[in-house]
Amino acid sequence: MSEWTEIVDYFRGRSMWMLHYCTGCGAIELPPTMTSRWDMERFGITPMATPRQADILLITGYLAIKTLKRVIYTYEQMQAPKWVLGFGSCTINGGIYWDSYNVIERLDKYIPVDIYIAGCMPRPEAILDAFVKLKEMVQKGEAKGYEKYVKNYDWYKANQDRVLKRTSPVLKEIEKVTKIG
Amino acid sequence: MVIEFLIKLAQGLGIGALALATGLLFGGIGRKIIARIQRRYGPPFTQNYIDLFKLFSKGSVSHGWAFDLGLVAGFAPMLAALMFLPIGPFTLLPSDSSLIMIVYLMMMAYLGMAMGVLASGNPNSAIGMSRALMLMAGYEVPFAAVIFSVYLFSKTGYLTQIVAQQAGGFMNWNIVKMPLGFLAIEIALQGMLGEKPFDQAIAPAEIASGPMVELGGKYLGFGMIQHSVGLFLETGIVVDLFLGGAPNFWIFIAKQFVLYFIVILVDAILPRLRIHESTSFFWKLPLFLGILQAVIVIIQGGVLNV
Protein backbone atom coordinates (compact mmCIF):
# COMPACT_ATOMS: atom_id res chain seq x y z
CA MET A 1 0.00 0.00 0.00
CA SER A 2 2.77 2.42 0.84
CA GLU A 3 4.40 1.84 -2.57
CA TRP A 4 1.14 2.79 -4.24
CA THR A 5 0.95 5.98 -2.15
CA GLU A 6 4.51 6.78 -3.18
CA ILE A 7 3.64 6.37 -6.88
CA VAL A 8 0.53 8.54 -6.51
CA ASP A 9 2.50 11.22 -4.68
CA TYR A 10 5.21 11.15 -7.37
CA PHE A 11 2.70 11.85 -10.13
CA ARG A 12 0.82 14.43 -8.06
CA GLY A 13 4.07 16.34 -7.74
CA ARG A 14 4.59 16.22 -11.50
CA SER A 15 1.17 17.65 -12.35
CA MET A 16 -0.06 20.57 -10.30
CA TRP A 17 -2.79 22.82 -11.59
CA MET A 18 -2.86 26.29 -10.15
CA LEU A 19 -5.63 28.71 -9.34
CA HIS A 20 -4.20 32.17 -8.80
CA TYR A 21 -6.23 34.41 -6.56
CA CYS A 22 -4.95 37.79 -7.67
CA THR A 23 -6.01 40.27 -5.02
CA GLY A 24 -2.87 42.33 -4.78
CA CYS A 25 -0.09 43.73 -6.90
CA GLY A 26 1.70 40.32 -6.91
CA ALA A 27 -0.37 39.20 -9.86
CA ILE A 28 1.93 41.13 -12.17
CA GLU A 29 4.75 38.64 -11.51
CA LEU A 30 2.68 35.74 -12.81
CA PRO A 31 2.51 36.44 -16.59
CA PRO A 32 6.32 36.30 -16.96
CA THR A 33 6.34 33.12 -14.85
CA MET A 34 3.84 31.47 -17.19
CA THR A 35 5.14 32.69 -20.54
CA SER A 36 8.27 32.27 -22.60
CA ARG A 37 10.95 33.55 -20.30
CA TRP A 38 10.37 31.41 -17.20
CA ASP A 39 7.85 28.89 -18.56
CA MET A 40 6.39 27.11 -15.54
CA GLU A 41 4.55 24.59 -17.75
CA ARG A 42 7.78 22.58 -17.98
CA PHE A 43 7.18 21.52 -14.36
CA GLY A 44 3.64 20.46 -15.23
CA ILE A 45 2.13 23.54 -13.60
CA THR A 46 -0.71 25.09 -15.60
CA PRO A 47 -3.08 27.90 -14.68
CA MET A 48 -6.65 26.67 -14.30
CA ALA A 49 -9.90 28.59 -14.41
CA THR A 50 -11.95 27.28 -11.50
CA PRO A 51 -11.35 25.95 -7.96
CA ARG A 52 -12.89 22.57 -8.84
CA GLN A 53 -10.05 21.84 -11.25
CA ALA A 54 -7.17 23.26 -9.25
CA ASP A 55 -4.61 21.70 -6.90
CA ILE A 56 -2.72 24.82 -5.82
CA LEU A 57 -4.28 28.01 -4.51
CA LEU A 58 -1.85 30.88 -4.99
CA ILE A 59 -2.72 33.92 -2.87
CA THR A 60 -0.87 36.84 -4.40
CA GLY A 61 -0.75 39.64 -1.90
CA TYR A 62 -2.83 41.26 0.80
CA LEU A 63 -6.28 40.04 1.77
CA ALA A 64 -8.93 42.46 2.94
CA ILE A 65 -11.44 40.87 5.28
CA LYS A 66 -14.10 40.77 2.57
CA THR A 67 -11.76 39.05 0.11
CA LEU A 68 -10.72 36.61 2.85
CA LYS A 69 -14.30 35.39 2.88
CA ARG A 70 -14.11 34.64 -0.86
CA VAL A 71 -10.75 32.91 -0.44
CA ILE A 72 -12.24 30.62 2.20
CA TYR A 73 -15.16 29.78 -0.10
CA THR A 74 -12.71 29.08 -2.91
CA TYR A 75 -10.46 26.95 -0.72
CA GLU A 76 -13.36 24.86 0.53
CA GLN A 77 -14.60 24.27 -3.04
CA MET A 78 -11.27 22.75 -4.06
CA GLN A 79 -10.89 18.98 -3.98
CA ALA A 80 -8.32 17.26 -1.77
CA PRO A 81 -5.37 17.01 -2.11
CA LYS A 82 -4.90 20.77 -2.29
CA TRP A 83 -2.14 23.13 -1.33
CA VAL A 84 -1.94 26.84 -0.54
CA LEU A 85 0.95 29.10 -1.44
CA GLY A 86 1.20 32.44 0.36
CA PHE A 87 2.88 34.92 -1.95
CA GLY A 88 4.64 38.07 -0.78
CA SER A 89 5.13 39.57 2.65
CA CYS A 90 1.48 40.69 2.84
CA THR A 91 0.39 37.12 3.51
CA ILE A 92 3.12 36.62 6.10
CA ASN A 93 2.83 39.67 8.35
CA GLY A 94 0.55 42.12 6.58
CA GLY A 95 3.39 43.80 4.67
CA ILE A 96 2.80 47.50 4.18
CA TYR A 97 -0.75 47.01 5.44
CA TRP A 98 0.46 45.79 8.85
CA ASP A 99 -1.56 48.43 10.72
CA SER A 100 -4.61 48.56 8.47
CA TYR A 101 -7.98 48.07 10.11
CA ASN A 102 -9.48 45.84 7.38
CA VAL A 103 -6.55 43.71 6.17
CA ILE A 104 -5.54 40.42 7.77
CA GLU A 105 -1.94 40.00 8.88
CA ARG A 106 -1.23 36.26 8.91
CA LEU A 107 -2.89 34.06 6.32
CA ASP A 108 -2.24 30.74 8.07
CA LYS A 109 -4.47 31.65 10.97
CA TYR A 110 -7.42 31.26 8.56
CA ILE A 111 -6.43 28.61 6.02
CA PRO A 112 -3.42 26.23 6.18
CA VAL A 113 -0.50 27.52 4.11
CA ASP A 114 2.02 24.99 2.83
CA ILE A 115 4.69 27.37 1.58
CA TYR A 116 5.29 31.08 1.96
CA ILE A 117 7.22 33.03 -0.64
CA ALA A 118 8.84 35.99 1.10
CA GLY A 119 9.56 39.28 -0.63
CA CYS A 120 7.86 42.42 -1.80
CA MET A 121 7.52 41.36 -4.52
CA PRO A 122 9.07 37.92 -5.06
CA ARG A 123 10.64 37.56 -8.50
CA PRO A 124 9.58 34.78 -10.91
CA GLU A 125 12.70 32.83 -9.88
CA ALA A 126 11.41 32.80 -6.29
CA ILE A 127 7.99 31.60 -7.45
CA LEU A 128 9.53 28.78 -9.48
CA ASP A 129 11.73 27.91 -6.50
CA ALA A 130 8.62 27.63 -4.34
CA PHE A 131 6.92 25.40 -6.91
CA VAL A 132 9.92 23.09 -7.06
CA LYS A 133 10.07 23.01 -3.27
CA LEU A 134 6.35 22.20 -3.12
CA LYS A 135 6.85 19.44 -5.69
CA GLU A 136 9.56 17.89 -3.49
CA MET A 137 7.36 18.16 -0.41
CA VAL A 138 4.40 16.58 -2.22
CA GLN A 139 6.54 13.75 -3.52
CA LYS A 140 7.87 13.05 -0.02
CA GLY A 141 4.31 13.21 1.32
CA GLU A 142 5.05 16.16 3.59
CA ALA A 143 2.60 18.76 2.26
CA LYS A 144 -0.49 17.84 4.27
CA GLY A 145 -2.05 21.25 4.91
CA TYR A 146 -5.49 20.10 3.77
CA GLU A 147 -5.48 17.33 6.40
CA LYS A 148 -4.44 19.85 9.03
CA TYR A 149 -7.45 22.01 8.06
CA VAL A 150 -9.87 19.11 8.56
CA LYS A 151 -8.26 18.06 11.83
CA ASN A 152 -8.12 21.56 13.35
CA TYR A 153 -11.28 22.91 11.75
CA ASP A 154 -12.61 24.31 15.05
CA TRP A 155 -9.53 26.47 15.52
CA TYR A 156 -9.57 27.77 11.93
CA LYS A 157 -13.34 28.37 12.06
CA ALA A 158 -13.05 30.35 15.30
CA ASN A 159 -10.30 32.52 13.80
CA GLN A 160 -12.32 33.08 10.63
CA ASP A 161 -15.47 34.01 12.55
CA ARG A 162 -13.55 36.47 14.70
CA VAL A 163 -12.60 38.63 11.71
CA LEU A 164 -15.51 37.91 9.39
CA LYS A 165 -17.86 39.23 12.06
CA ARG A 166 -16.53 42.66 11.15
CA THR A 167 -17.90 42.41 7.59
CA SER A 168 -21.52 42.47 8.76
CA PRO A 169 -23.38 45.69 7.89
CA VAL A 170 -22.58 48.65 10.14
CA LEU A 171 -26.00 50.25 9.88
CA LYS A 172 -28.67 48.46 11.86
CA GLU A 173 -31.75 49.29 9.79
CA ILE A 174 -30.49 49.67 6.24
CA GLU A 175 -33.94 49.71 4.59
CA LYS A 176 -35.05 52.62 6.69
CA VAL A 177 -31.95 54.71 6.03
CA THR A 178 -31.74 54.09 2.27
CA LYS A 179 -35.46 54.44 1.62
CA ILE A 180 -36.21 57.41 -0.62
CA GLY A 181 -39.16 59.66 0.12
CA MET B 1 -21.06 -17.96 -29.07
CA VAL B 2 -20.21 -16.74 -25.58
CA ILE B 3 -16.49 -17.05 -26.30
CA GLU B 4 -16.89 -15.02 -29.51
CA PHE B 5 -18.79 -12.34 -27.63
CA LEU B 6 -16.12 -12.16 -24.94
CA ILE B 7 -13.38 -11.88 -27.57
CA LYS B 8 -15.27 -9.03 -29.27
CA LEU B 9 -15.72 -7.32 -25.90
CA ALA B 10 -12.02 -7.60 -25.10
CA GLN B 11 -11.12 -6.27 -28.55
CA GLY B 12 -13.52 -3.36 -28.10
CA LEU B 13 -11.97 -2.42 -24.77
CA GLY B 14 -8.54 -2.78 -26.35
CA ILE B 15 -9.49 -0.39 -29.16
CA GLY B 16 -10.84 2.08 -26.59
CA ALA B 17 -7.59 1.93 -24.60
CA LEU B 18 -5.52 2.28 -27.75
CA ALA B 19 -7.54 5.31 -28.90
CA LEU B 20 -7.21 6.87 -25.45
CA ALA B 21 -3.45 6.31 -25.33
CA THR B 22 -2.99 7.73 -28.84
CA GLY B 23 -5.24 10.71 -28.16
CA LEU B 24 -3.37 11.56 -24.94
CA LEU B 25 -0.03 11.21 -26.72
CA PHE B 26 -1.21 13.54 -29.52
CA GLY B 27 -2.39 16.04 -26.91
CA GLY B 28 0.98 15.92 -25.14
CA ILE B 29 2.95 16.36 -28.37
CA GLY B 30 0.58 19.19 -29.32
CA ARG B 31 1.34 20.99 -26.04
CA LYS B 32 5.06 20.56 -26.71
CA ILE B 33 4.75 21.92 -30.27
CA ILE B 34 2.79 24.97 -29.10
CA ALA B 35 5.41 25.57 -26.40
CA ARG B 36 8.23 25.43 -28.96
CA ILE B 37 6.39 27.84 -31.26
CA GLN B 38 6.13 30.24 -28.31
CA ARG B 39 9.87 29.65 -27.62
CA ARG B 40 9.23 27.83 -24.39
CA TYR B 41 10.68 24.49 -23.34
CA GLY B 42 7.24 23.04 -22.71
CA PRO B 43 6.01 20.12 -20.61
CA PRO B 44 7.23 16.57 -21.30
CA PHE B 45 5.16 14.85 -23.99
CA THR B 46 3.94 12.37 -21.37
CA GLN B 47 2.36 15.21 -19.37
CA ASN B 48 -1.21 14.29 -20.39
CA TYR B 49 -0.84 10.77 -18.99
CA ILE B 50 0.41 12.21 -15.70
CA ASP B 51 -2.45 14.73 -15.60
CA LEU B 52 -5.02 11.99 -16.19
CA PHE B 53 -3.51 9.80 -13.48
CA LYS B 54 -3.53 12.69 -11.04
CA LEU B 55 -7.16 13.58 -11.84
CA PHE B 56 -8.29 10.04 -11.05
CA SER B 57 -6.39 10.16 -7.74
CA LYS B 58 -8.23 13.29 -6.59
CA GLY B 59 -11.50 13.64 -4.75
CA SER B 60 -14.52 14.84 -6.70
CA VAL B 61 -17.93 16.39 -6.19
CA SER B 62 -21.08 15.28 -7.98
CA HIS B 63 -24.04 17.51 -8.83
CA GLY B 64 -26.75 14.86 -8.92
CA TRP B 65 -27.54 11.79 -10.99
CA ALA B 66 -28.01 13.67 -14.29
CA PHE B 67 -24.48 15.01 -13.92
CA ASP B 68 -23.03 11.50 -13.50
CA LEU B 69 -25.17 10.06 -16.25
CA GLY B 70 -24.33 12.88 -18.65
CA LEU B 71 -20.61 12.17 -18.47
CA VAL B 72 -21.20 8.49 -19.21
CA ALA B 73 -23.59 9.49 -22.03
CA GLY B 74 -20.89 11.76 -23.38
CA PHE B 75 -18.22 9.11 -23.34
CA ALA B 76 -20.13 5.97 -24.39
CA PRO B 77 -21.16 7.11 -27.95
CA MET B 78 -17.54 8.03 -28.68
CA LEU B 79 -16.49 4.53 -27.69
CA ALA B 80 -19.35 3.05 -29.73
CA ALA B 81 -18.38 5.09 -32.80
CA LEU B 82 -14.82 3.72 -32.57
CA MET B 83 -16.17 0.22 -33.11
CA PHE B 84 -17.30 1.17 -36.63
CA LEU B 85 -14.08 2.95 -37.60
CA PRO B 86 -11.57 1.02 -39.73
CA ILE B 87 -8.32 1.42 -37.77
CA GLY B 88 -5.65 0.32 -40.20
CA PRO B 89 -6.95 -2.96 -41.69
CA PHE B 90 -9.06 -3.75 -38.61
CA THR B 91 -12.74 -3.00 -38.04
CA LEU B 92 -14.47 -4.50 -35.03
CA LEU B 93 -18.06 -4.21 -36.28
CA PRO B 94 -18.18 -4.09 -40.09
CA SER B 95 -21.44 -2.52 -41.20
CA ASP B 96 -22.58 -1.25 -44.57
CA SER B 97 -23.78 2.03 -43.07
CA SER B 98 -20.81 2.72 -40.82
CA LEU B 99 -20.29 6.27 -42.11
CA ILE B 100 -23.79 7.40 -41.11
CA MET B 101 -23.45 5.51 -37.82
CA ILE B 102 -20.24 7.34 -36.87
CA VAL B 103 -21.60 10.78 -37.77
CA TYR B 104 -24.73 10.09 -35.72
CA LEU B 105 -22.87 8.77 -32.67
CA MET B 106 -20.41 11.67 -32.69
CA MET B 107 -23.29 14.12 -32.35
CA MET B 108 -24.85 12.02 -29.58
CA ALA B 109 -21.64 12.33 -27.57
CA TYR B 110 -21.86 16.12 -27.51
CA LEU B 111 -25.54 16.05 -26.56
CA GLY B 112 -24.77 13.66 -23.70
CA MET B 113 -22.06 15.95 -22.44
CA ALA B 114 -24.47 18.90 -22.70
CA MET B 115 -26.97 17.08 -20.49
CA GLY B 116 -24.30 16.38 -17.88
CA VAL B 117 -22.73 19.79 -17.58
CA LEU B 118 -26.06 21.64 -17.65
CA ALA B 119 -27.16 19.59 -14.65
CA SER B 120 -24.49 21.36 -12.60
CA GLY B 121 -26.53 24.57 -12.84
CA ASN B 122 -23.52 26.82 -13.26
CA PRO B 123 -24.25 29.76 -15.63
CA ASN B 124 -20.75 29.57 -17.12
CA SER B 125 -21.25 25.97 -18.16
CA ALA B 126 -24.61 26.90 -19.71
CA ILE B 127 -22.95 29.65 -21.76
CA GLY B 128 -20.10 27.33 -22.74
CA MET B 129 -22.44 24.56 -23.78
CA SER B 130 -24.66 26.88 -25.81
CA ARG B 131 -21.53 28.06 -27.60
CA ALA B 132 -20.39 24.47 -28.20
CA LEU B 133 -23.76 23.52 -29.69
CA MET B 134 -23.86 26.66 -31.81
CA LEU B 135 -20.37 25.88 -33.10
CA MET B 136 -21.58 22.36 -33.84
CA ALA B 137 -24.42 23.83 -35.90
CA GLY B 138 -21.66 25.63 -37.78
CA TYR B 139 -19.19 22.86 -38.59
CA GLU B 140 -21.67 20.01 -38.99
CA VAL B 141 -23.12 21.63 -42.15
CA PRO B 142 -19.91 21.65 -44.27
CA PHE B 143 -19.02 18.28 -42.70
CA ALA B 144 -22.35 16.88 -43.87
CA ALA B 145 -21.80 18.34 -47.35
CA VAL B 146 -18.43 16.58 -47.57
CA ILE B 147 -19.87 13.29 -46.27
CA PHE B 148 -22.57 13.65 -48.94
CA SER B 149 -20.03 14.10 -51.74
CA VAL B 150 -17.95 11.12 -50.55
CA TYR B 151 -21.14 9.09 -50.45
CA LEU B 152 -22.00 10.07 -54.02
CA PHE B 153 -18.44 9.50 -55.20
CA SER B 154 -17.94 6.07 -53.65
CA LYS B 155 -21.61 5.04 -53.97
CA THR B 156 -21.39 3.36 -50.57
CA GLY B 157 -21.51 4.22 -46.86
CA TYR B 158 -19.32 1.27 -45.90
CA LEU B 159 -16.05 2.79 -44.64
CA THR B 160 -14.00 -0.35 -45.24
CA GLN B 161 -15.13 -0.29 -48.88
CA ILE B 162 -14.36 3.43 -49.21
CA VAL B 163 -10.86 2.65 -47.95
CA ALA B 164 -10.57 -0.29 -50.35
CA GLN B 165 -11.52 1.93 -53.32
CA GLN B 166 -8.53 4.17 -52.53
CA ALA B 167 -6.02 1.31 -52.56
CA GLY B 168 -3.06 1.30 -54.92
CA GLY B 169 -0.98 4.38 -54.35
CA PHE B 170 -1.21 8.04 -53.65
CA MET B 171 -3.01 9.00 -56.86
CA ASN B 172 -6.05 6.93 -55.90
CA TRP B 173 -6.62 8.72 -52.61
CA ASN B 174 -9.74 10.83 -52.28
CA ILE B 175 -7.61 13.86 -51.35
CA VAL B 176 -6.40 13.92 -54.98
CA LYS B 177 -9.82 13.22 -56.42
CA MET B 178 -11.73 15.57 -54.13
CA PRO B 179 -9.29 18.30 -52.97
CA LEU B 180 -12.01 20.87 -52.23
CA GLY B 181 -13.84 18.40 -50.01
CA PHE B 182 -10.65 17.70 -48.09
CA LEU B 183 -10.07 21.41 -47.55
CA ALA B 184 -13.62 21.82 -46.22
CA ILE B 185 -13.32 18.86 -43.83
CA GLU B 186 -9.93 20.04 -42.60
CA ILE B 187 -11.44 23.41 -41.66
CA ALA B 188 -14.40 21.63 -40.04
CA LEU B 189 -11.91 19.47 -38.11
CA GLN B 190 -10.46 22.61 -36.54
CA GLY B 191 -13.90 23.40 -35.15
CA MET B 192 -14.62 19.80 -34.14
CA LEU B 193 -11.48 19.59 -32.05
CA GLY B 194 -12.27 22.99 -30.52
CA GLU B 195 -8.87 24.46 -31.31
CA LYS B 196 -8.27 28.15 -31.95
CA PRO B 197 -9.78 30.16 -33.61
CA PHE B 198 -12.82 28.04 -32.68
CA ASP B 199 -12.26 27.53 -28.95
CA GLN B 200 -15.10 29.77 -27.78
CA ALA B 201 -16.71 26.92 -25.85
CA ILE B 202 -13.82 26.48 -23.42
CA ALA B 203 -12.49 30.05 -23.30
CA PRO B 204 -10.70 29.88 -19.92
CA ALA B 205 -10.13 33.59 -19.33
CA GLU B 206 -13.58 34.54 -20.54
CA ILE B 207 -16.17 32.06 -19.21
CA ALA B 208 -13.93 30.04 -16.84
CA SER B 209 -13.46 27.04 -19.16
CA GLY B 210 -17.17 26.79 -20.05
CA PRO B 211 -18.57 23.24 -19.88
CA MET B 212 -15.76 22.07 -17.59
CA VAL B 213 -16.37 24.74 -14.97
CA GLU B 214 -17.95 22.41 -12.40
CA LEU B 215 -15.96 19.32 -13.34
CA GLY B 216 -13.27 18.38 -10.87
CA GLY B 217 -11.15 15.34 -10.10
CA LYS B 218 -12.50 12.16 -11.68
CA TYR B 219 -15.20 14.04 -13.60
CA LEU B 220 -12.59 16.21 -15.29
CA GLY B 221 -10.67 13.01 -15.95
CA PHE B 222 -13.69 11.67 -17.83
CA GLY B 223 -13.88 14.93 -19.78
CA MET B 224 -10.22 14.52 -20.72
CA ILE B 225 -10.82 10.91 -21.81
CA GLN B 226 -13.73 12.04 -23.96
CA HIS B 227 -11.63 14.74 -25.61
CA SER B 228 -8.76 12.34 -26.32
CA VAL B 229 -10.96 9.60 -27.77
CA GLY B 230 -12.79 12.25 -29.80
CA LEU B 231 -9.47 13.47 -31.18
CA PHE B 232 -8.59 9.93 -32.29
CA LEU B 233 -12.03 9.38 -33.81
CA GLU B 234 -12.31 12.67 -35.67
CA THR B 235 -8.84 12.54 -37.20
CA GLY B 236 -9.32 8.83 -37.90
CA ILE B 237 -12.48 9.37 -39.94
CA VAL B 238 -10.71 11.96 -42.13
CA VAL B 239 -7.83 9.52 -42.67
CA ASP B 240 -10.27 6.84 -43.78
CA LEU B 241 -12.27 9.16 -46.02
CA PHE B 242 -9.48 11.10 -47.71
CA LEU B 243 -6.03 9.69 -46.98
CA GLY B 244 -6.73 6.14 -48.09
CA GLY B 245 -6.80 4.42 -44.71
CA ALA B 246 -3.64 2.52 -43.81
CA PRO B 247 -2.18 -0.99 -44.14
CA ASN B 248 -1.27 -1.08 -40.44
CA PHE B 249 -1.86 0.77 -37.20
CA TRP B 250 1.42 2.75 -37.17
CA ILE B 251 0.86 4.28 -40.61
CA PHE B 252 -2.71 5.05 -39.53
CA ILE B 253 -1.61 7.09 -36.50
CA ALA B 254 1.15 8.73 -38.56
CA LYS B 255 -1.49 9.99 -41.02
CA GLN B 256 -3.70 11.08 -38.13
CA PHE B 257 -0.79 12.97 -36.64
CA VAL B 258 -0.21 14.86 -39.91
CA LEU B 259 -3.82 16.11 -39.74
CA TYR B 260 -3.49 17.01 -36.05
CA PHE B 261 -0.17 18.77 -36.74
CA ILE B 262 -1.88 21.12 -39.23
CA VAL B 263 -4.61 21.81 -36.67
CA ILE B 264 -2.01 22.56 -33.97
CA LEU B 265 -0.06 24.95 -36.20
CA VAL B 266 -3.21 26.92 -36.97
CA ASP B 267 -4.12 26.83 -33.28
CA ALA B 268 -0.75 28.26 -32.24
CA ILE B 269 -0.92 31.38 -34.38
CA LEU B 270 -4.56 32.47 -34.42
CA PRO B 271 -6.59 34.26 -31.75
CA ARG B 272 -10.16 33.36 -30.79
CA LEU B 273 -13.08 34.44 -32.95
CA ARG B 274 -16.42 35.43 -31.50
CA ILE B 275 -19.08 32.74 -31.64
CA HIS B 276 -21.32 34.31 -34.29
CA GLU B 277 -18.26 35.08 -36.42
CA SER B 278 -17.12 31.48 -36.39
CA THR B 279 -20.58 30.05 -37.10
CA SER B 280 -21.08 32.39 -40.04
CA PHE B 281 -17.56 31.56 -41.25
CA PHE B 282 -18.44 27.85 -41.32
CA TRP B 283 -21.58 28.62 -43.28
CA LYS B 284 -19.63 30.57 -45.88
CA LEU B 285 -16.23 29.28 -47.02
CA PRO B 286 -16.17 25.60 -45.93
CA LEU B 287 -19.84 25.10 -46.84
CA PHE B 288 -19.22 26.67 -50.25
CA LEU B 289 -16.24 24.34 -50.80
CA GLY B 290 -18.25 21.32 -49.68
CA ILE B 291 -21.22 22.08 -51.93
CA LEU B 292 -18.93 22.87 -54.87
CA GLN B 293 -17.27 19.48 -54.35
CA ALA B 294 -20.64 17.75 -54.29
CA VAL B 295 -21.67 19.49 -57.53
CA ILE B 296 -18.39 18.51 -59.20
CA VAL B 297 -18.85 14.90 -58.11
CA ILE B 298 -22.41 14.89 -59.43
CA ILE B 299 -21.38 16.31 -62.82
CA GLN B 300 -18.30 14.06 -63.16
CA GLY B 301 -19.94 10.86 -62.01
CA GLY B 302 -23.08 11.40 -64.02
CA VAL B 303 -25.11 10.52 -60.96
CA LEU B 304 -28.11 12.38 -62.37
CA ASN B 305 -28.14 10.23 -65.55
CA VAL B 306 -28.72 7.01 -63.63
Interface residues (C-beta under 8 A of the other chain):
Chain A: V8 F11 R12 R14 S15 W17 T35 S36 D39 E41 R42 F43 G44 P47 M48 A49 T50 P51 R52 Q53 D55 M78 Q79 A80 P81
Chain B: R31 A35 Q38 R39 R40 Y41 G42 P43 P44 Q47 I50 D51 F53 K54 S57 K58 G59 S60 V61 P204 A205 A208 S209 M212 V213 E214 L215 G216 G217 L220
